[in-house]
Amino acid sequence: MSSVTKEKKSSIIAEFGGNPKNTGSIEGQIALLTEEINEISKHLQANKKDFSTHRGLMRKVGQRKRLLIYLSKTNLLGYRALLEKLGLRK
């Protein structure tokens, strides 16, 4: 299972956070978690009995959910734009 590379992380943070150094932005964190969730999901489709990875996936999904709730409470327009950009909650 390959994780997200440094270059991929910095490009995601730059695209969603505005600045490659702004790793603490909520939008950047959510986008990064979404990328990691997608990669782990692909791994689990091929390895159905990998339960420890499934637990890690559930932790990442929960963390993204908490960050999305925070973003919706603080910046509703940014929340809606981010959902549209990432293709979440169709």
Backbone torsions as a table, in degrees:
resi	resn	phi	psi	omega
1	MET	NA	123.5	179.8
2	SER	-94.3	139.2	177.6
3	SER	-93.5	177.4	-179.7
4	VAL	-72.9	128.4	-177.4
5	THR	-75.4	165.8	179.9
6	LYS	-60.3	-43.0	-179.2
7	GLU	-63.5	-42.0	179.9
8	LYS	-65.3	-42.1	178.1
9	LYS	-60.8	-47.2	-177.9
10	SER	-66.1	-34.6	177.9
11	SER	-70.0	-36.9	177.3
12	ILE	-65.8	-46.2	179.6
13	ILE	-62.7	-40.2	179.7
14	ALA	-66.1	-39.1	-178.0
15	GLU	-70.3	-43.6	-174.0
16	PHE	-98.9	-27.5	-178.5
17	GLY	-91.1	-13.9	179.4
18	GLY	94.4	-32.9	-176.9
19	ASN	-141.2	134.4	-179.4
20	PRO	-60.4	-22.7	179.1
21	LYS	-85.6	-11.3	-175.7
22	ASN	-88.0	68.0	-176.5
23	THR	-77.1	-11.2	-177.7
24	GLY	-91.3	-2.4	-178.5
25	SER	-66.7	140.7	-177.6
26	ILE	-61.5	-42.7	-178.6
27	GLU	-63.0	-41.0	178.6
28	GLY	-65.5	-41.3	178.9
29	GLN	-64.4	-42.5	-179.6
30	ILE	-65.3	-42.0	179.4
31	ALA	-64.4	-40.1	179.0
32	LEU	-65.9	-43.9	177.0
33	LEU	-61.9	-38.7	178.9
34	THR	-62.6	-42.4	178.4
35	GLU	-63.4	-43.8	179.4
36	GLU	-65.0	-40.3	178.5
37	ILE	-61.9	-42.2	179.5
38	ASN	-63.4	-41.3	179.1
39	GLU	-67.4	-41.7	179.5
40	ILE	-66.3	-36.7	178.6
41	SER	-62.8	-41.0	176.4
42	LYS	-61.5	-41.8	179.0
43	HIS	-62.9	-42.5	-177.0
44	LEU	-71.4	-23.6	175.8
45	GLN	-66.8	-33.4	178.7
46	ALA	-86.8	-26.7	-176.7
47	ASN	-123.0	78.2	-172.3
48	LYS	-66.4	-23.4	-176.2
49	LYS	-98.4	13.3	178.8
50	ASP	-84.9	84.8	-171.9
51	PHE	-76.1	-29.9	179.5
52	SER	-69.2	-36.0	176.2
53	THR	-69.4	-34.1	177.4
54	HIS	-63.1	-39.1	177.4
55	ARG	-64.7	-40.7	176.6
56	GLY	-63.1	-37.9	176.8
57	LEU	-62.5	-43.7	-179.9
58	MET	-63.9	-36.1	176.5
59	ARG	-64.2	-43.4	-179.8
60	LYS	-67.0	-38.9	177.8
61	VAL	-64.1	-41.8	178.0
62	GLY	-64.6	-40.9	178.4
63	GLN	-64.0	-43.4	178.9
64	ARG	-63.9	-38.5	179.3
65	LYS	-62.6	-43.8	178.9
66	ARG	-63.7	-41.6	178.8
67	LEU	-66.6	-37.7	177.8
68	LEU	-65.6	-38.5	177.5
69	ILE	-63.8	-44.0	178.4
70	TYR	-61.4	-44.6	-179.1
71	LEU	-64.3	-38.4	-179.7
72	SER	-66.7	-31.0	179.6
73	LYS	-78.3	-31.4	-174.8
74	THR	-96.3	-32.9	-175.1
75	ASN	-147.2	85.8	-174.0
76	LEU	-65.4	-39.9	179.7
77	LEU	-66.8	-40.9	176.2
78	GLY	-64.5	-37.2	177.5
79	TYR	-61.1	-48.4	-179.5
80	ARG	-65.4	-39.1	178.7
81	ALA	-65.5	-40.5	-180.0
82	LEU	-66.3	-41.9	177.4
83	LEU	-60.1	-40.3	179.2
84	GLU	-66.1	-42.7	-178.8
85	LYS	-65.9	-40.8	-176.9
86	LEU	-85.8	-14.3	-179.1
87	GLY	75.1	33.6	179.2
88	LEU	-95.8	156.8	175.2
89	ARG	51.3	68.4	-176.6
90	LYS	-74.8	NA	NA
